[in-house]
Amino acid sequence: MALSPAGTLRTVATLHELYARARAEDGFAVTPKGVAGEEKLDTYWTEGEGAAKIRWPEPCAFCRCLEHLGKYLTGNRLKGHCANLERRATGHYPNPEHSRVKHCPC
């Protein structure tokens, strides 16, 4: 537990609310169940219906990930999270040369 400036104990719910607000302001989507919720979402995007939308084994999967997850994340967090999801789904990171040499049709 943490002490507030006034010296009183904050409840766990209050800490979770502050954490969720800070993450939302920092470019993260707020998940309802913390780490367990994030893991569930990552599984959705790498193995579930989200993976079917992104079609990881096909070319331009990284661009499709940016398109779908761009509703929930922004900036470098979006690119980093999509790179980590691609690693988790396929076993490799996106090819940085792909976007420099080939323009995705998506």
Number of C-alpha atoms within 10 A of each C-alpha: 8 11 10 9 7 6 8 9 11 12 11 11 9 10 13 14 12 12 14 18 14 13 14 15 11 12 15 16 17 19 16 11 11 13 10 11 13 15 13 15 15 20 17 14 25 23 14 13 12 18 20 12 14 22 18 22 11 8 13 20 20 24 17 18 24 21 13 16 18 15 10 13 20 16 10 10 14 20 18 12 17 26 19 18 23 23 15 16 19 13 10 12 15 19 11 8 8 13 13 9 8 9 9 14 7 9
